[in-house]
Amino acid sequence: MAAMRMQIDRLSRLAADLLVLTQIEAGGGHFESQPLDLGEVAADVAEATQAMAGGRRVEVERDGQVPVLADPDRLSQVLLNLLDNAVRHTPADGLIRVSVRREGRFGLAEVLNTGSTIAPEDLPKVFDRFYRTRHSSPAGDGHTGLGLAIVRAIVEASGGTVSAASDAEGTRFVVRLPISDIPLLQPLLSEGTTERQVGTVA
């Protein structure tokens, strides 16, 4: 009964993820864009990730305000999916770093994790539905294989791009969103580079 319940839960998540992905790719879904500080959203999501970090170090680097126009829930989902992916592929004593900065007319959120790398031939396919590399978690681990596909769909629907790279230093996913000219409602971080360790969970 327990095994059946686990499979039913997994199928329910799979159906929900497929519905979200299909809606976004069809131009639907529910987006309520507003001016946001990309660094503030990233810090909040990274802090929430502590509960599933399992001893891995989670750090956040922010370089002043990075205003973007995005749906706060969808943007949080993007970063949460990337951090969840990083946790699953980082060894227990490894590092996960979220870096947010401006680069020209774009705001960048980079999620870096140490641990196993992605082969060059796999990199172009990691955002495809159900694609699994040789280092992927087993199919029965509760993950649907749609997390990165949903990331790409949301980012592109928000006018941005997402890319992946992997080398000896680690694996990076970089989200690029256009900088917003609409002022933020209130200052959230003074200018200048600030690094904050979000936490280490034993």
N, C-alpha and C positions, 0 to 999 in steps of 0.2 A: 504493500500500500504506500509506503514511504517513497519507493522508487517511482511508482506511478504518479504520485503527487508531484515529485520533482520534474518528471517529464511533462506533466500538464502545465506546470508553472513555466517551464521553458517554452513550450508551444504558445502559451499566452503571450509571453514577452516577444516571441518571434512574430506573432500576428500583429501585435501593437507596433513593433518596429517597422514591419513591412508597410503597415498602413501609413505611418508617419512619413516614411521615405517616398511612397507612391504619391501621397498628397503634395509633398514639396516638389518633387520632380515634375508633377503635372501643373505646377504653378499655383497650387492651392496652399493648404496649411494656414496657420494663423500667425501672422507677423504684425507686431505693433512696435515699429521702430521708434526709438527716442535717443537723444544724446546721452552717451554713457562714457565713463572713463574705463577704457579697456583694462588698465592695470588694477582698478578697484574690483572689477568683476573677476579677474584672474585670481586676485588675492583671496576673495571670498570663496571661490571654488576650491582653491588649493587648501584653504583651511578646513573645508568640509571633507577633503580627501584624507585628512589625517586618520579618520575612523577606519579606512581600509588600507592604510599604508604599511602596516605590518612590520615596523622597524625601519623602513626605508626613510631616508632623509628627503624632506620636501622643502624646497627653497623657492622664494619669489624674488625677482629683481625687477625694479620699476625705475624708469627714467622720466620723472615728471608726469604730468597729465598726458594721456593719449586719448583724445576725444574721438569717438566713432559713433555712427548712427546705426543702431541695431536693436533687435528685440531682446530684452534682457533675459527672458527665459530661454530663448533659442541660443543665444550666445553662451549662457551658462551650460546648456546641454552640450554644445561643441567642446568647451573646455573640460567638462566633466568626462565626456567620452574619451578625449585624448589622455587625460590623467588616469582614467581607469585602465586604458590600454598600456600606459607607461608602468603602472603598478604591476600589472600581470606579466610584464617582460623585464622587470628589474629584480636582481637578486635581493635577498632580505637585507643585506648591508649596503645596498646601492643608493644612488642619488637620483632624484627627480628634480629638475629645475625648470621653473616657469619664468621666462624673461619677456618683458613688455617694453617696447620702445617705439619711437617714431622713425620712419625711414622715408624721407621725401613726403609725398602726399598720402602715405599709408601708415596705419598703425599695425605693428607686428606683435603677435603673441607666439612665442616659441616654447614648445614643451620638449625638453631633452631628458632622456633617461639612459643611464648606463646599463650594461648587461649585454645580452645577445644582440648581434647586429642583423640587419636585413640584407639579404643578398641583392646585388645590383639588378638581377633579372626579376626579382620580386617587387622592387620599389614601384614600378609603373602600375602594378596591379593591386596594391594594398587598399585602395579606396573602392575596389570592386565589391559588389555584393557577394557575401559568403566566401570570399577568398581567404585562404589560410596559408601562411608560410610554414616552413618545416619546424619553426620554433613556436607556432601558435599553441594556445591552450587546447586541451582536448575538447571534442565536440560536446561532451556531456557536462561541461563546467558551468553551464547556465548562461553563457554568452551566445548571442545569436549570430555573430559574424557580420552584423550590419552596422556596428558602431562607427567605423570610419566612413562607410558609405553615407550615413546620415550626416556626419561632419561635413563632408564635401557638399552635399545637397544644401545644407543650411548656409554654409559660407558663400557658395555661389549665388544662392537666392538673395543674399545680403549684399551682393555686389563685390565680393572678394574672391580670393583664391586660397588654396591650401596645398602644401607640398610636403614631401617627405625626403629625408636624406639619412644615410647611415654610414658611419666610419668607425675607426678604432676608438674615438672618443665617446661614441654613443649614437643613439638614434634620435633624430629631430623631426618634429612636425611643426611647420610654420604656417600660421593663419595670418593672412594679409587682408585688412579691411580699409576702405577709404577713410581718410581723416574727415571728421565733421566740422563744418564751419559754424555750426550752431553752438553757442556757448553752453557749457555745463551749468546746471542750476546752482552749484556751489563748489568751491575749490575742495578737492579731496586729497591732494598731495602737492606740496610745494615743489617748485622746480629744483632739479638737481638729482643725481643718482642716489637712490636709497635701496639697500639690500636688506631684506627681512627674511630670517629663517622662520618658516611657518611652523615646523615642528617635526619631531621624530617620535614615532609611536613604537613602544616596546612590543 
